[in-house]
Amino acid sequence: MLPVALYTEPATFRSIPDFRPRVWLGFLSLAVLQYFFAMLIFLTVLTRLDATQAGLSNYLITFFGVLAAAIVLGERFTANMVIGGLLVLSGTLLVTLYEGRKKAEAAAKMAASGE
């Protein structure tokens, strides 16, 4: 994405030396809160769930990001945001339920065959 960002926002990159401490604090908080803690939580979840189910949580990042923006920054939801969020949540739920059902059926078959 760096080439795209350089092409579309060249003035931003030229003004990096002029960033105030508040901007750098924002970058630092994003790095620690969003990336570091999110990765710790993801890896913890990965030890407890299948990779497919844990990977689905990546799709929820956008949903919760928009939700956080609405709460913290006072952003307003649009119809597309609500529809997209519902699609992501329902898709994640459907795959999780499907995977759970497949595991239960496999366990029942193993128990029935005496393994």
Order of alpha helices (4+ residues) and beta strands (2+ residues): alpha-alpha-alpha-alpha-alpha-alpha
